[in-house]
Amino acid sequence: MASGAVNKTVIHPQVCVLYNKNMHYQGVFASGNPLNYIVPVFMLQVILSVLISRVIYIVLRPLKQPKLVCNILAGIILGPSVLGRSKSYMERMFAPKEMMVLGTMSNMATTLYIFIICIKMDATMFSRTSKKTWRFGLSCTIIPFFFTMILTEFLRHFLPGFRDGQFFPIQFSIVSSLSYFIVIVHALDELDLLSSELGQLSTSITLLNELVSFVIVMLGVALGQKDTIHMMYSFLSLCGLITFAIFVVRPALHWIIRRTPKGSPVNERYVIAILLWTLLLGVTTDALGASFSPAAMIMGIIIPDGPPLGATIIQKSELLISEFFLPLFFVRIGYFTNLSAIQDWTELVIFGALILVGYLGKLVGSCLVSSSFNMRKSTAILLSLILSLQGMNELLNGVRWKHQKLLDEQNFATFVLSIVILNGIITPIIEIFYKPEVKTLDPISVKLRSRSLGMTSSVGELRIISCIEDEDNVPSFISLLEALNPTEVTPICAYVIHLVPLSTQTIPLLVPYKNHKRRFSMPNGSDSIMRAFLNYSKTSQGPVHIQPFRMISPFKYMHEPICRLAEAIRTPLVLVPFFKSEEVHSIEGSLRIFNTNIQEFSRCTVGILVDRGLSTHISVNSFSYNVAVIFLGGADDREVLAFAARMSSHPNIAITVLRIHLRGNCARGFEDERELDDSLFRDFKAMNVGNACVVCHEMVADNSEEVMIALGSLANGYNLVIVGKRQGCNSQFEEGLIAWTQYPELGVIGDAMAAPDFCGGMMSVLVLQHFGERNQKSTRFAYFYG
């Protein structure tokens, strides 16, 4: 296909090549130079693109540069701007016959990449957009559109493409104002901000933008036809394609899921058929004038995103597509980018101004709306920067404009260079200045906003978040709720969250279970879990209210939405399960990373339950417990005593409290808290005078060996042992055991008691950690004093 730029530089000259004679290399002895053949050249292009982009990423990563910038720079280096200055290099590496193969493979890679990303998209998010999302979305789209359009009208006569293209100023303004889901999600994932508050808002806004963009594409294709008849044919063809995908393809996908045995991956022939169908659909939409991107999006959205189908497709194809074939797209971008063509500085400044005004519009739109939601201006600026990130979608539009002769070589090079520079500046700014963890741990608000069991009144509703991994956790967590003794005076409201560790889910979702529409892709474990808790709520002798939720996300992103929920409902306690003994001990990608993140970033007490068969069946009428409480001192242990205080009034629970007094070097680091520990322990004993179900023992320990001997004496049929993590305690006792600690999130005592060889591994262990232990040294506990 012959196509050129405005200054008559040829991009794709018309060539005639006998591919059967120039495709395969016969070897060094039978043939000449291997670079005269298409397959060796293509393989070399793949190798160089991957290798150079990786090297650049390693070099620039200390400067916090994203992969997108490194990939584009690799393409520019391989293109005419750097290595392409050598005529022989260009003739060998980018000869016209090789560019057809490169162009085809890069289009296939981008189509499948968009398809893979959209599989991870939850289409139900369209129906859950809030007023905040709509306001920010509209403001950050309409304002930059009008800013760009106004400036374009004033300056269009200085730029050839804007002057000659009738609708190009509108197209350019639309692309400059929109923020694309694929681009923003990829950037946020690289920055580990997908689960952050701004990350969630940004992805919701870009989903709206994608919807608007899709409608614009359909209307643009229809309006671009030469007459009304063809306009109607085009529009109805696209509508028919979407209808066919929803009402024919999607049911076929569900049929595949039903044929797949539970726990087994989808047959490979189905995966191959789906990938081929996606490419075929892309060819169809491209033939209709809508390019291949809408087809990839449609197919990605209608495919269920979890196991077995969505997960299998992603596992088998994502790595190869994103890391191996996608760099070819950037090689192609580099081939079209000739930095030496930038010579007219007037055009450069004007085109740069058009690009920058779009960023300015997003900034103004974000700041205007932020005042309506009491958002700080710094946060609004960061939101506008996130929405200003650009990537694959903008580059695809740029290539299309170049082929349509709307952008000449200089303006296209400026366009690509602006994406590199602005992304290279914006990404480090976001990474440096937006720290959701720091916001969570703001020292100014810690004292006022941190919550604990000890500071929660004994009168009124007790709100608890219970995180459930699977059905095996249900009996033990229900037993804990019952042990906290719900009464008319102290009712319990439990926010039960089923953790669904879905690695293929791009956006972390914390959704109410009753409002969540189940799909074939999701496991049905939530049904039985929530049914058990709701049945307990109905049969419990005390008032227990259940609020069911599902947390759908990789484990590493789960903590932020749950911490925000804990902050919103002002809960003093979050309960989470410890991972099973047969699971991998690596912290990455497992339940352990969730537990450690919850401990680190929550503003309330966190309890990790090591379940050793706490309760195999649930019967409120026959409920009984034998509980041991270990109290050495410190903020975490005071939370343990507060937990025991709530259990002590339950008639069917026997509590044994063992207070261990540390003295000598073993007590170093506890002197400043001993008075508060003594006072609290006296109050606990006073409130349980005459309570035959509560027994208190005290002992003295001079070293860690004596402490462990005392703990070993607990092998007397206890169902549950409650201990504190003892964070921040740097006594000689901790120093002697820290080297033997396998799971730091349990603390030295919790880790020792959770070991399989401790008391035969028959006792369940609950480890409590209080968030703001440094803020309670002079505070009397509200539970003991009303």
Stockholm file with secondary structure:
# STOCKHOLM 1.0

chainA/1-786         MASGAVNKTVIHPQVCVLYNKNMHYQGVFASGNPLNYIVPVFMLQVILSVLISRVIYIVLRPLKQPKLVCNILAGIILGPSVLGRSKSYMERMFAPKEMMVLGTMSNMATTLYIFIICIKMDATMFSRTSKKTWRFGLSCTIIPFFFTMILTEFLRHFLPGFRDGQFFPIQFSIVSSLSYFIVIVHALDELDLLSSELGQLSTSITLLNELVSFVIVMLGVALGQKDTIHMMYSFLSLCGLITFAIFVVRPALHWIIRRTPKGSPVNERYVIAILLWTLLLGVTTDALGASFSPAAMIMGIIIPDGPPLGATIIQKSELLISEFFLPLFFVRIGYFTNLSAIQDWTELVIFGALILVGYLGKLVGSCLVSSSFNMRKSTAILLSLILSLQGMNELLNGVRWKHQKLLDEQNFATFVLSIVILNGIITPIIEIFYKPEVKTLDPISVKLRSRSLGMTSSVGELRIISCIEDEDNVPSFISLLEALNPTEVTPICAYVIHLVPLSTQTIPLLVPYKNHKRRFSMPNGSDSIMRAFLNYSKTSQGPVHIQPFRMISPFKYMHEPICRLAEAIRTPLVLVPFFKSEEVHSIEGSLRIFNTNIQEFSRCTVGILVDRGLSTHISVNSFSYNVAVIFLGGADDREVLAFAARMSSHPNIAITVLRIHLRGNCARGFEDERELDDSLFRDFKAMNVGNACVVCHEMVADNSEEVMIALGSLANGYNLVIVGKRQGCNSQFEEGLIAWTQYPELGVIGDAMAAPDFCGGMMSVLVLQHFGERNQKSTRFAYFYG
#=GR chainA/1-786 SS CCEECTTCCEEECCCCCCHHHHSSCCCTTTSSCGGGSHHHHHHHHHHHHHHHHHHHHHHHGGGTCCHHHHHHHHHHHHSTTTGGGSHHHHHHHSCHHHHHHHHHHHHHHHHHHHHHHHHTSCGGGGGGCCHHHHHHHHHHHHHHHHHHHHHHHHHGGGSHHHHHCSSHHHHHHHHHHCCCHHHHHHHHHHHTCTTSHHHHHHHHHHHHHHHHHHHHHHHHHHHTSSSHHHHHHHHHHHHHHHHHIIIIIHHHHHHHHHHSCTTSCCCHHHHHHHHHHHHHHHHHHHHTTSCSHHHHHHHHHHSCSSTTHHHHHHHHHHHHIIIIIHHHHHHHHHHHCCGGGCCCHHHHHHHHHHHHHHHHHHHHHHHHHHGGGTCCHHHHHHHHHHHTCCCHHHHHHHHHHHHTTSSCHHHHHHHHHHHHHHHHHHHHHHHHHCCHHHHHTCHHHHHHHCCCSTTSCSSSCEEEEEEECSGGGHHHHHHHHHHTCCCSSSCEEEEEEEEEECTTCSSCEEEEGGGCCCCTTSCTHHHHHHHHHHHHHHHCSSCEEEEEEEEEECGGGSHHHHHHHHHHHTCSEEEEECCCTTSCCCSTTSHHHHHHHHHHHCSSEEEEEECSSSCSSCCSTTCCEEEEEEECSSHHHHHHHHHHHHHTTCTTEEEEEEEEEECGGGGTTCGGGHHHHHHHHHHHHHHTTTCTTEEEEEEEESSHHHHHHHHHTTTTTCSEEEEECCTTCCCHHHHHHGGGCSCGGGHHHHHHHTSTTGGGGCSEEEEEECTTGGGCTTCCCHHHHC
#=GC SS_cons         CCEECTTCCEEECCCCCCHHHHSSCCCTTTSSCGGGSHHHHHHHHHHHHHHHHHHHHHHHGGGTCCHHHHHHHHHHHHSTTTGGGSHHHHHHHSCHHHHHHHHHHHHHHHHHHHHHHHHTSCGGGGGGCCHHHHHHHHHHHHHHHHHHHHHHHHHGGGSHHHHHCSSHHHHHHHHHHCCCHHHHHHHHHHHTCTTSHHHHHHHHHHHHHHHHHHHHHHHHHHHTSSSHHHHHHHHHHHHHHHHHIIIIIHHHHHHHHHHSCTTSCCCHHHHHHHHHHHHHHHHHHHHTTSCSHHHHHHHHHHSCSSTTHHHHHHHHHHHHIIIIIHHHHHHHHHHHCCGGGCCCHHHHHHHHHHHHHHHHHHHHHHHHHHGGGTCCHHHHHHHHHHHTCCCHHHHHHHHHHHHTTSSCHHHHHHHHHHHHHHHHHHHHHHHHHCCHHHHHTCHHHHHHHCCCSTTSCSSSCEEEEEEECSGGGHHHHHHHHHHTCCCSSSCEEEEEEEEEECTTCSSCEEEEGGGCCCCTTSCTHHHHHHHHHHHHHHHCSSCEEEEEEEEEECGGGSHHHHHHHHHHHTCSEEEEECCCTTSCCCSTTSHHHHHHHHHHHCSSEEEEEECSSSCSSCCSTTCCEEEEEEECSSHHHHHHHHHHHHHTTCTTEEEEEEEEEECGGGGTTCGGGHHHHHHHHHHHHHHTTTCTTEEEEEEEESSHHHHHHHHHTTTTTCSEEEEECCTTCCCHHHHHHGGGCSCGGGHHHHHHHTSTTGGGGCSEEEEEECTTGGGCTTCCCHHHHC
//
